[in-house]
Amino acid sequence: MKIILQIGLLFGLCALAQCVAEVLPFPFPASVVGLILLLILLLTKRVKVHHIRETSDFLLGNLPFFFVPVSVSIMKYLDLIRDHAAAFLVICMVSTVLTFGATAGAVTLTIRLMRRERK
């Protein structure tokens, strides 16, 4: 029963994020809105980590399975990807560097906050 409630909470947040994304006057991904909503709920302690831990651990543990349909769909567009391979590679390299930088910044910030919290 606990896991069903956790899944319900996460799906409810997804549904709310979809509604918020549709109301916004500019295009914004509902998945990002959902992550922001979850972050706000966690920071304000309306939702505690143990409320979503089991379901989130399960989803993270099985994350590779969620990429199988996307990977198979990409196979239908190999000729299009081949035509624009140079642009695709540049975009992939730039986004990888930016992602590494953002991750390093987030880890550094988290370590600083954890040290400050211990003091």
Buried (B, 14 or more C-beta within 10 A) or exposed (E): EEEEEBBEBBEEBBEBBBEBBEEEEEEBEBEEBBEEBBEEBBEEEEBEEEBBEEBBEEBEEEEEEEEEEEEEEEEEEEEEEEEEEEEEEEEEEEEEEEEEEEEEEEEEEEEEEEEEEEE
